[in-house]
Amino acid sequence: MKNIVQSFYLWYRQTLRHAKYRWLLIGGTLIYLISPIDIAPDFIPVIGWIDDGIIATMLVTEVSALVREKIKKRKADDSTSEVGEATDVKTSVVDVAAQEF
């Protein structure tokens, strides 16, 4: 059972990180959470809510990780562009002949 859960989690994570399928998976997850058709029906008090809680937790965790990575990347790109602007300054070399004493 552990291997099934772990393999599902890895598949979910990898698919969510793939830009082509990201929105499809997010939409499917939201439909699953709203839909009355579940792995464990919601009318069973505690067990019915566990699968929804696990799926919602996975969605929030992975989407927040993607957002954090995107923010870090944007900050890194901004700092790189600021450094690049500073290095674009033209420099000139002055050749001076020194006299010997």
Distance bins in CASP14 RR format, pairs under 12 A and 6 or more apart:
PFRMAT RR
TARGET T0000
AUTHOR 0000-0000-0000
RMODE 2
METHOD distances of the structure
MODEL  1
1 7 0 0 0 0 0 1 0 0 0 0 0
1 8 0 0 0 0 0 1 0 0 0 0 0
2 8 0 0 0 0 0 1 0 0 0 0 0
2 9 0 0 0 0 0 1 0 0 0 0 0
3 9 0 0 0 0 0 1 0 0 0 0 0
3 10 0 0 0 0 0 1 0 0 0 0 0
4 10 0 0 0 0 0 1 0 0 0 0 0
4 11 0 0 0 0 0 1 0 0 0 0 0
4 39 0 0 0 0 0 1 0 0 0 0 0
5 11 0 0 0 0 0 1 0 0 0 0 0
5 12 0 0 0 0 0 1 0 0 0 0 0
5 39 0 0 0 0 0 1 0 0 0 0 0
5 51 0 0 0 0 0 1 0 0 0 0 0
5 54 0 0 0 0 1 0 0 0 0 0 0
5 55 0 0 0 0 0 1 0 0 0 0 0
5 58 0 0 0 0 0 1 0 0 0 0 0
6 12 0 0 0 0 0 1 0 0 0 0 0
6 13 0 0 0 0 0 1 0 0 0 0 0
7 13 0 0 0 0 0 1 0 0 0 0 0
7 14 0 0 0 0 0 1 0 0 0 0 0
8 14 0 0 0 0 0 1 0 0 0 0 0
8 15 0 0 0 0 0 1 0 0 0 0 0
8 39 0 0 0 0 0 1 0 0 0 0 0
8 51 0 0 0 0 0 1 0 0 0 0 0
8 54 0 0 0 0 1 0 0 0 0 0 0
8 55 0 0 0 0 1 0 0 0 0 0 0
8 58 0 0 0 0 1 0 0 0 0 0 0
9 15 0 0 0 0 0 1 0 0 0 0 0
9 16 0 0 0 0 0 1 0 0 0 0 0
9 54 0 0 0 0 1 0 0 0 0 0 0
9 55 0 0 0 0 0 1 0 0 0 0 0
9 57 0 0 0 0 0 1 0 0 0 0 0
9 58 1 0 0 1 0 0 0 0 0 0 0
9 59 0 0 0 0 0 1 0 0 0 0 0
9 61 0 0 0 0 1 0 0 0 0 0 0
9 62 0 0 0 0 1 0 0 0 0 0 0
10 16 0 0 0 0 0 1 0 0 0 0 0
10 17 0 0 0 0 0 1 0 0 0 0 0
10 58 0 0 0 0 0 1 0 0 0 0 0
10 62 0 0 0 0 0 1 0 0 0 0 0
11 17 0 0 0 0 0 1 0 0 0 0 0
11 18 0 0 0 0 0 1 0 0 0 0 0
11 21 0 0 0 0 0 1 0 0 0 0 0
11 25 0 0 0 0 1 0 0 0 0 0 0
11 58 0 0 0 0 0 1 0 0 0 0 0
11 62 0 0 0 0 0 1 0 0 0 0 0
12 18 0 0 0 0 0 1 0 0 0 0 0
12 21 0 0 0 0 0 1 0 0 0 0 0
12 22 0 0 0 0 0 1 0 0 0 0 0
12 25 1 0 0 1 0 0 0 0 0 0 0
12 26 0 0 0 0 0 1 0 0 0 0 0
12 28 0 0 0 0 0 1 0 0 0 0 0
12 29 0 0 0 0 1 0 0 0 0 0 0
12 32 0 0 0 0 0 1 0 0 0 0 0
12 54 0 0 0 0 0 1 0 0 0 0 0
12 55 0 0 0 0 1 0 0 0 0 0 0
12 57 0 0 0 0 0 1 0 0 0 0 0
12 58 1 0 1 0 0 0 0 0 0 0 0
12 59 0 0 0 0 1 0 0 0 0 0 0
12 61 0 0 0 0 0 1 0 0 0 0 0
12 62 1 0 0 1 0 0 0 0 0 0 0
12 63 0 0 0 0 0 1 0 0 0 0 0
13 21 0 0 0 0 0 1 0 0 0 0 0
13 22 0 0 0 0 0 1 0 0 0 0 0
13 25 0 0 0 0 0 1 0 0 0 0 0
13 58 0 0 0 0 1 0 0 0 0 0 0
13 59 0 0 0 0 0 1 0 0 0 0 0
13 61 0 0 0 0 1 0 0 0 0 0 0
13 62 1 0 1 0 0 0 0 0 0 0 0
13 63 0 0 0 0 0 1 0 0 0 0 0
13 65 0 0 0 0 1 0 0 0 0 0 0
13 66 0 0 0 0 0 1 0 0 0 0 0
14 20 0 0 0 0 0 1 0 0 0 0 0
14 21 0 0 0 0 1 0 0 0 0 0 0
14 22 0 0 0 0 0 1 0 0 0 0 0
14 25 0 0 0 0 0 1 0 0 0 0 0
14 62 0 0 0 0 0 1 0 0 0 0 0
15 21 1 0 1 0 0 0 0 0 0 0 0
15 22 1 0 0 1 0 0 0 0 0 0 0
15 23 0 0 0 0 0 1 0 0 0 0 0
15 24 0 0 0 0 1 0 0 0 0 0 0
15 25 1 0 1 0 0 0 0 0 0 0 0
15 26 0 0 0 0 0 1 0 0 0 0 0
15 28 0 0 0 0 0 1 0 0 0 0 0
15 29 0 0 0 0 0 1 0 0 0 0 0
15 58 0 0 0 0 0 1 0 0 0 0 0
15 59 0 0 0 0 0 1 0 0 0 0 0
15 62 0 0 0 0 1 0 0 0 0 0 0
16 22 1 0 1 0 0 0 0 0 0 0 0
16 23 0 0 0 0 1 0 0 0 0 0 0
16 24 0 0 0 0 1 0 0 0 0 0 0
16 25 1 0 1 0 0 0 0 0 0 0 0
16 26 1 0 0 1 0 0 0 0 0 0 0
16 27 0 0 0 0 0 1 0 0 0 0 0
16 28 0 0 0 0 0 1 0 0 0 0 0
16 29 0 0 0 0 1 0 0 0 0 0 0
16 58 0 0 0 0 1 0 0 0 0 0 0
16 59 0 0 0 0 1 0 0 0 0 0 0
16 60 0 0 0 0 0 1 0 0 0 0 0
16 61 0 0 0 0 1 0 0 0 0 0 0
16 62 1 0 1 0 0 0 0 0 0 0 0
16 63 1 0 0 1 0 0 0 0 0 0 0
16 64 0 0 0 0 0 1 0 0 0 0 0
16 65 0 0 0 0 1 0 0 0 0 0 0
16 66 1 0 0 1 0 0 0 0 0 0 0
16 67 0 0 0 0 0 1 0 0 0 0 0
16 69 0 0 0 0 0 1 0 0 0 0 0
17 25 0 0 0 0 1 0 0 0 0 0 0
17 26 0 0 0 0 0 1 0 0 0 0 0
17 62 1 0 0 1 0 0 0 0 0 0 0
17 63 0 0 0 0 0 1 0 0 0 0 0
17 65 0 0 0 0 1 0 0 0 0 0 0
17 66 1 0 0 1 0 0 0 0 0 0 0
17 69 0 0 0 0 1 0 0 0 0 0 0
17 70 0 0 0 0 0 1 0 0 0 0 0
18 24 0 0 0 0 1 0 0 0 0 0 0
18 25 0 0 0 0 1 0 0 0 0 0 0
18 26 0 0 0 0 0 1 0 0 0 0 0
18 62 0 0 0 0 0 1 0 0 0 0 0
18 66 0 0 0 0 0 1 0 0 0 0 0
19 25 0 0 0 0 0 1 0 0 0 0 0
19 26 0 0 0 0 0 1 0 0 0 0 0
19 66 0 0 0 0 1 0 0 0 0 0 0
19 70 0 0 0 0 0 1 0 0 0 0 0
21 27 0 0 0 0 0 1 0 0 0 0 0
21 28 0 0 0 0 0 1 0 0 0 0 0
21 29 0 0 0 0 0 1 0 0 0 0 0
22 28 0 0 0 0 0 1 0 0 0 0 0
22 29 0 0 0 0 0 1 0 0 0 0 0
22 59 0 0 0 0 0 1 0 0 0 0 0
22 62 0 0 0 0 1 0 0 0 0 0 0
22 63 0 0 0 0 1 0 0 0 0 0 0
22 66 1 0 0 1 0 0 0 0 0 0 0
22 67 0 0 0 0 0 1 0 0 0 0 0
22 70 0 0 0 0 0 1 0 0 0 0 0
23 29 0 0 0 0 0 1 0 0 0 0 0
23 30 0 0 0 0 0 1 0 0 0 0 0
23 63 0 0 0 0 0 1 0 0 0 0 0
23 66 0 0 0 0 0 1 0 0 0 0 0
24 30 0 0 0 0 0 1 0 0 0 0 0
24 31 0 0 0 0 0 1 0 0 0 0 0
25 31 0 0 0 0 0 1 0 0 0 0 0
25 32 0 0 0 0 0 1 0 0 0 0 0
25 55 0 0 0 0 0 1 0 0 0 0 0
25 58 0 0 0 0 0 1 0 0 0 0 0
25 59 0 0 0 0 1 0 0 0 0 0 0
25 62 0 0 0 0 1 0 0 0 0 0 0
25 63 0 0 0 0 0 1 0 0 0 0 0
25 66 0 0 0 0 0 1 0 0 0 0 0
26 32 0 0 0 0 0 1 0 0 0 0 0
26 33 0 0 0 0 0 1 0 0 0 0 0
26 55 0 0 0 0 0 1 0 0 0 0 0
26 56 0 0 0 0 0 1 0 0 0 0 0
26 58 0 0 0 0 0 1 0 0 0 0 0
26 59 1 0 0 1 0 0 0 0 0 0 0
26 60 0 0 0 0 0 1 0 0 0 0 0
26 62 0 0 0 0 1 0 0 0 0 0 0
26 63 1 0 0 1 0 0 0 0 0 0 0
26 66 0 0 0 0 0 1 0 0 0 0 0
27 33 0 0 0 0 1 0 0 0 0 0 0
27 34 0 0 0 0 1 0 0 0 0 0 0
27 35 0 0 0 0 0 1 0 0 0 0 0
27 55 0 0 0 0 0 1 0 0 0 0 0
27 59 0 0 0 0 1 0 0 0 0 0 0
27 63 0 0 0 0 0 1 0 0 0 0 0
28 34 0 0 0 0 1 0 0 0 0 0 0
28 35 0 0 0 0 1 0 0 0 0 0 0
28 55 0 0 0 0 1 0 0 0 0 0 0
28 59 0 0 0 0 1 0 0 0 0 0 0
29 35 0 0 0 0 0 1 0 0 0 0 0
29 51 0 0 0 0 0 1 0 0 0 0 0
29 52 0 0 0 0 0 1 0 0 0 0 0
29 53 0 0 0 0 0 1 0 0 0 0 0
29 54 0 0 0 0 0 1 0 0 0 0 0
29 55 1 0 0 1 0 0 0 0 0 0 0
29 56 0 0 0 0 1 0 0 0 0 0 0
29 57 0 0 0 0 0 1 0 0 0 0 0
29 58 1 0 0 1 0 0 0 0 0 0 0
29 59 1 0 1 0 0 0 0 0 0 0 0
29 60 0 0 0 0 0 1 0 0 0 0 0
29 61 0 0 0 0 0 1 0 0 0 0 0
29 62 0 0 0 0 1 0 0 0 0 0 0
29 63 0 0 0 0 1 0 0 0 0 0 0
30 52 0 0 0 0 0 1 0 0 0 0 0
30 55 0 0 0 0 1 0 0 0 0 0 0
30 56 0 0 0 0 1 0 0 0 0 0 0
30 59 1 0 0 1 0 0 0 0 0 0 0
30 60 0 0 0 0 0 1 0 0 0 0 0
30 63 0 0 0 0 0 1 0 0 0 0 0
31 37 0 0 0 0 1 0 0 0 0 0 0
31 38 0 0 0 0 0 1 0 0 0 0 0
31 55 0 0 0 0 0 1 0 0 0 0 0
31 59 0 0 0 0 0 1 0 0 0 0 0
32 38 1 0 0 1 0 0 0 0 0 0 0
32 39 0 0 0 0 1 0 0 0 0 0 0
32 42 0 0 0 0 0 1 0 0 0 0 0
32 51 0 0 0 0 1 0 0 0 0 0 0
32 52 0 0 0 0 1 0 0 0 0 0 0
32 53 0 0 0 0 0 1 0 0 0 0 0
32 54 0 0 0 0 0 1 0 0 0 0 0
32 55 1 0 0 1 0 0 0 0 0 0 0
32 56 0 0 0 0 1 0 0 0 0 0 0
32 58 0 0 0 0 0 1 0 0 0 0 0
32 59 0 0 0 0 1 0 0 0 0 0 0
33 39 0 0 0 0 0 1 0 0 0 0 0
33 42 0 0 0 0 0 1 0 0 0 0 0
33 48 0 0 0 0 0 1 0 0 0 0 0
33 49 0 0 0 0 0 1 0 0 0 0 0
33 51 0 0 0 0 1 0 0 0 0 0 0
33 52 1 0 1 0 0 0 0 0 0 0 0
33 53 0 0 0 0 1 0 0 0 0 0 0
33 54 0 0 0 0 0 1 0 0 0 0 0
33 55 1 0 0 1 0 0 0 0 0 0 0
33 56 1 0 1 0 0 0 0 0 0 0 0
33 57 0 0 0 0 0 1 0 0 0 0 0
33 58 0 0 0 0 0 1 0 0 0 0 0
33 59 0 0 0 0 1 0 0 0 0 0 0
33 60 0 0 0 0 0 1 0 0 0 0 0
34 42 0 0 0 0 0 1 0 0 0 0 0
34 52 0 0 0 0 1 0 0 0 0 0 0
34 55 0 0 0 0 0 1 0 0 0 0 0
34 56 0 0 0 0 0 1 0 0 0 0 0
35 41 0 0 0 0 0 1 0 0 0 0 0
35 42 0 0 0 0 1 0 0 0 0 0 0
35 51 0 0 0 0 0 1 0 0 0 0 0
35 52 0 0 0 0 1 0 0 0 0 0 0
35 55 0 0 0 0 0 1 0 0 0 0 0
36 42 1 0 0 1 0 0 0 0 0 0 0
36 43 0 0 0 0 1 0 0 0 0 0 0
36 48 0 0 0 0 0 1 0 0 0 0 0
36 52 0 0 0 0 0 1 0 0 0 0 0
37 43 0 0 0 0 0 1 0 0 0 0 0
37 51 0 0 0 0 0 1 0 0 0 0 0
37 52 0 0 0 0 0 1 0 0 0 0 0
38 44 0 0 0 0 1 0 0 0 0 0 0
38 47 0 0 0 0 0 1 0 0 0 0 0
38 48 1 0 0 1 0 0 0 0 0 0 0
38 49 0 0 0 0 1 0 0 0 0 0 0
38 50 0 0 0 0 0 1 0 0 0 0 0
38 51 1 0 1 0 0 0 0 0 0 0 0
38 52 1 0 0 1 0 0 0 0 0 0 0
38 53 0 0 0 0 0 1 0 0 0 0 0
38 54 0 0 0 0 0 1 0 0 0 0 0
38 55 0 0 0 0 1 0 0 0 0 0 0
39 47 0 0 0 0 1 0 0 0 0 0 0
39 48 0 0 0 0 1 0 0 0 0 0 0
39 49 0 0 0 0 0 1 0 0 0 0 0
39 50 0 0 0 0 1 0 0 0 0 0 0
39 51 1 0 1 0 0 0 0 0 0 0 0
39 52 0 0 0 0 1 0 0 0 0 0 0
39 53 0 0 0 0 0 1 0 0 0 0 0
39 54 0 0 0 0 1 0 0 0 0 0 0
39 55 0 0 0 0 1 0 0 0 0 0 0
40 46 0 0 0 0 1 0 0 0 0 0 0
40 47 1 0 1 0 0 0 0 0 0 0 0
40 48 1 0 1 0 0 0 0 0 0 0 0
40 49 0 0 0 0 1 0 0 0 0 0 0
40 50 1 0 0 1 0 0 0 0 0 0 0
40 51 1 0 1 0 0 0 0 0 0 0 0
40 52 0 0 0 0 1 0 0 0 0 0 0
40 53 0 0 0 0 0 1 0 0 0 0 0
40 54 0 0 0 0 0 1 0 0 0 0 0
40 55 0 0 0 0 0 1 0 0 0 0 0
41 47 0 0 0 0 1 0 0 0 0 0 0
41 48 1 0 0 1 0 0 0 0 0 0 0
41 49 0 0 0 0 0 1 0 0 0 0 0
41 50 0 0 0 0 0 1 0 0 0 0 0
41 51 0 0 0 0 1 0 0 0 0 0 0
41 52 0 0 0 0 0 1 0 0 0 0 0
42 48 1 0 1 0 0 0 0 0 0 0 0
42 49 1 0 0 1 0 0 0 0 0 0 0
42 50 0 0 0 0 0 1 0 0 0 0 0
42 51 0 0 0 0 1 0 0 0 0 0 0
42 52 1 0 0 1 0 0 0 0 0 0 0
42 53 0 0 0 0 0 1 0 0 0 0 0
43 49 0 0 0 0 0 1 0 0 0 0 0
44 50 0 0 0 0 1 0 0 0 0 0 0
44 51 0 0 0 0 0 1 0 0 0 0 0
44 52 0 0 0 0 0 1 0 0 0 0 0
46 52 0 0 0 0 0 1 0 0 0 0 0
46 53 0 0 0 0 0 1 0 0 0 0 0
47 53 0 0 0 0 0 1 0 0 0 0 0
47 54 0 0 0 0 0 1 0 0 0 0 0
48 54 0 0 0 0 0 1 0 0 0 0 0
48 55 0 0 0 0 0 1 0 0 0 0 0
49 55 0 0 0 0 0 1 0 0 0 0 0
49 56 0 0 0 0 1 0 0 0 0 0 0
49 57 0 0 0 0 0 1 0 0 0 0 0
50 56 0 0 0 0 0 1 0 0 0 0 0
50 57 0 0 0 0 0 1 0 0 0 0 0
51 57 0 0 0 0 0 1 0 0 0 0 0
51 58 0 0 0 0 0 1 0 0 0 0 0
52 58 0 0 0 0 0 1 0 0 0 0 0
52 59 0 0 0 0 0 1 0 0 0 0 0
53 59 0 0 0 0 1 0 0 0 0 0 0
53 60 0 0 0 0 1 0 0 0 0 0 0
53 61 0 0 0 0 0 1 0 0 0 0 0
54 60 0 0 0 0 0 1 0 0 0 0 0
54 61 0 0 0 0 0 1 0 0 0 0 0
55 61 0 0 0 0 0 1 0 0 0 0 0
55 62 0 0 0 0 0 1 0 0 0 0 0
56 62 0 0 0 0 0 1 0 0 0 0 0
56 63 0 0 0 0 0 1 0 0 0 0 0
57 63 0 0 0 0 0 1 0 0 0 0 0
57 64 0 0 0 0 0 1 0 0 0 0 0
58 64 0 0 0 0 0 1 0 0 0 0 0
58 65 0 0 0 0 0 1 0 0 0 0 0
59 65 0 0 0 0 0 1 0 0 0 0 0
59 66 0 0 0 0 0 1 0 0 0 0 0
60 66 0 0 0 0 0 1 0 0 0 0 0
60 67 0 0 0 0 0 1 0 0 0 0 0
61 67 0 0 0 0 0 1 0 0 0 0 0
61 68 0 0 0 0 0 1 0 0 0 0 0
62 68 0 0 0 0 0 1 0 0 0 0 0
62 69 0 0 0 0 0 1 0 0 0 0 0
63 69 0 0 0 0 0 1 0 0 0 0 0
63 70 0 0 0 0 0 1 0 0 0 0 0
64 70 0 0 0 0 0 1 0 0 0 0 0
64 71 0 0 0 0 0 1 0 0 0 0 0
65 71 0 0 0 0 0 1 0 0 0 0 0
65 72 0 0 0 0 0 1 0 0 0 0 0
66 72 0 0 0 0 0 1 0 0 0 0 0
66 73 0 0 0 0 0 1 0 0 0 0 0
67 73 0 0 0 0 0 1 0 0 0 0 0
67 74 0 0 0 0 0 1 0 0 0 0 0
68 74 0 0 0 0 0 1 0 0 0 0 0
68 75 0 0 0 0 0 1 0 0 0 0 0
69 75 0 0 0 0 0 1 0 0 0 0 0
69 76 0 0 0 0 0 1 0 0 0 0 0
70 76 0 0 0 0 0 1 0 0 0 0 0
70 77 0 0 0 0 0 1 0 0 0 0 0
71 77 0 0 0 0 0 1 0 0 0 0 0
71 78 0 0 0 0 0 1 0 0 0 0 0
72 78 0 0 0 0 0 1 0 0 0 0 0
72 79 0 0 0 0 0 1 0 0 0 0 0
73 79 0 0 0 0 0 1 0 0 0 0 0
73 80 0 0 0 0 0 1 0 0 0 0 0
74 80 0 0 0 0 0 1 0 0 0 0 0
74 81 0 0 0 0 0 1 0 0 0 0 0
75 81 0 0 0 0 0 1 0 0 0 0 0
75 82 0 0 0 0 0 1 0 0 0 0 0
76 82 0 0 0 0 0 1 0 0 0 0 0
76 83 0 0 0 0 0 1 0 0 0 0 0
77 83 0 0 0 0 0 1 0 0 0 0 0
77 84 0 0 0 0 0 1 0 0 0 0 0
78 84 0 0 0 0 0 1 0 0 0 0 0
78 85 0 0 0 0 0 1 0 0 0 0 0
79 85 0 0 0 0 0 1 0 0 0 0 0
79 86 0 0 0 0 0 1 0 0 0 0 0
80 86 0 0 0 0 0 1 0 0 0 0 0
80 87 0 0 0 0 0 1 0 0 0 0 0
81 87 0 0 0 0 0 1 0 0 0 0 0
81 88 0 0 0 0 0 1 0 0 0 0 0
82 88 0 0 0 0 0 1 0 0 0 0 0
83 89 0 0 0 0 0 1 0 0 0 0 0
END
